[in-house]
Amino acid sequence: MTTANDVERARRDGQLFGIPLGDMGWFASLLMGVATGMTAFFLATFVAIFVLLIDMSVTHHSPDFAIAYRRVGFPVGVVVMALALGYLGVQWSKRMKRRSMKA
């Protein structure tokens, strides 16, 4: 995005993690929101498992590793997916409103 027009269009259309959301349809928005939530779930679960492993090596007690999924991974994944779907839904509705005003 080297010209002023490209920068203005990117600001108008919105971006998510540097990805321009330009002409994404509802299915692409849904797919990207769910993928973001799943990525957050796996990343949070990975970090939680390593924290439990460190705790196990320090305390010499065997923790229940299902805690990583139930209490960390699932809530983080659901919250991130809800936020991503909300953001992408607002961006999609703005695009639909803009298109209806042009027509």
Secondary structure, DSSP 8 states (H G I E B T S, - for coil): --SHHHHHHHHHH-EETTEE-TT--HHHHHHHHHHHHHHHHHHHHHHHHHHHHHHHHHH-----THHIIIIIIHHHHHHHHHHHHHHHHHHHHHHHHHHHHH-
